[in-house]
Amino acid sequence: MAVPQRAHVPRRSRRRVLRAGGALALATAAGAAVPGCGVAKDDGVGADGRVTIEMWHGQADIARAALQRLVADFQRTHPRIRVDLAGGVLADAMLQKLTAALASGTYPDIAYVFGSDLANVARSPQVVDLGGVVGSARTPWKNYWAPAREAVTVNGRIRAAPALLDSLAVVCNKKVFADAGVPLPRAGWRWHDFIDTAKKLTDKRAGRFGTCWPGTGDEDAVWRLWPMIWDLGGEVVGADGRGIGFTRQGVRALEVVEALAKDKSVYIDPKPGSEQMYQVFLSGRMGMAVTGPWQLPDIRQAKVDYHVAPMPTFSGRPMTISGPDTWTVFDNGAARVEAARTFVDWLARPSQDVRWDVEAGSLPLSRQAQALPRWQRRAQEAEGLDVFTKALESAKVRPVHPAYPQVSQALGRALTSVLLGRSSPQAALRACAYEANAALLIPR
């Protein structure tokens, strides 16, 4: 996701890439690895009684450096625990590496797992329940934003700790709007306003686009549709769990994409990671980008004069999506589990969480962290950050469901076919429903 020093690339480009079959492979591998089988594991306890735990953190650049500083502080206050930031894999490749690790019996104590992958990862008997850690007295469970709670809960059990929180909003280039004589959008605007605004901002002769959309059909493209579907009353999975819950709403959402494509007001990014469309925005040749708070450091660094507006809706009710990721703990023996729990608990406390949020580029996990002076200063410094944070009040998350990757892939193909003018919204959604419903019927 070749832009200046992207602190958040390894965490964000993923969101966007769900690998076909990966979740099923993991479930098979996890089922094969049972306690007492496979490679014998070191209990992690040294001769001096110090416990070493291995963490596959998935971060790079500034985010990795921020985590390294946090680990150093933790080890100074917890001298009997050593955290080995190992793994050598970015977040996009974590599922594949965990699949192999669980099959071989040599897996880490903590791994950075995407929220969309947790339902499948949590099927492994090696995953440790964290109900006694997440939501301790230091950060009461209900003080976490609802998306953070929902993202780590599988079948009513807390299977991981929230690691990162974000939301979607619309970032606007003020100069492009001014040059086109178009007023900046405000809260309460609708999707028909978005379509109309994108058309007015587009200038083919100047090579300027109204907005953008990933054209690869991956999760980066798909998760931008869910706020529309939810706003219309749809759900990812239907109430009976045997089919999708957005047959009608999905058509309406795809009609928005179709309108943008027909107006030629949308820049379609052909490559995974969305780098090209963000480069177009940063260069001043795009008016609006639906994106998250991770993009603000690049926008500020490029000295773009920008405005952040909430997501448009059909109903007028606030609606957006949050895509939390997790710290998932694995069982490598009692001593290492206890040490891993201790570190994850420490990392999620508001004083540490706000450091991670400010230094690595995400939103506070809890209202306690949001209220801390350091976050309040950050919100004042970074224009529009408060819009992303306020959006958490009404944000929804994708269901923690083992078939979600297959549903996403089916909708991604439908979206791409409409975006490229190869199919109508109705025909594309029919194909999506056929494929996604079949995936939901597979016993899991």
Secondary structure as UniProt FT lines:
FT   TURN            4..5
FT   TURN            7..8
FT   HELIX           9..12
FT   TURN            13..16
FT   TURN            20..21
FT   HELIX           22..32
FT   TURN            35..36
FT   TURN            47..48
FT   STRAND          51..56
FT   HELIX           61..77
FT   TURN            79..80
FT   STRAND          81..86
FT   HELIX           91..93
FT   HELIX           94..104
FT   STRAND          110..114
FT   HELIX           115..117
FT   HELIX           118..121
FT   TURN            122..123
FT   TURN            125..126
FT   TURN            131..135
FT   TURN            137..138
FT   HELIX           141..143
FT   HELIX           146..151
FT   STRAND          153..154
FT   TURN            155..156
FT   STRAND          157..158
FT   STRAND          161..164
FT   STRAND          169..173
FT   HELIX           174..180
FT   TURN            187..188
FT   HELIX           191..201
FT   TURN            204..207
FT   STRAND          208..209
FT   STRAND          211..214
FT   HELIX           219..222
FT   TURN            223..225
FT   HELIX           226..231
FT   TURN            232..233
FT   STRAND          235..237
FT   TURN            239..240
FT   STRAND          244..245
FT   HELIX           247..263
FT   STRAND          266..269
FT   TURN            272..273
FT   HELIX           275..282
FT   TURN            283..284
FT   STRAND          288..291
FT   HELIX           293..295
FT   HELIX           296..301
FT   TURN            302..303
FT   STRAND          306..309
FT   STRAND          320..321
FT   STRAND          325..330
FT   HELIX           334..348
FT   HELIX           350..360
FT   HELIX           367..371
FT   HELIX           373..381
FT   TURN            383..384
FT   HELIX           385..391
FT   TURN            392..394
FT   STRAND          395..396
FT   TURN            402..403
FT   HELIX           404..419
FT   TURN            420..421
FT   HELIX           425..441
//
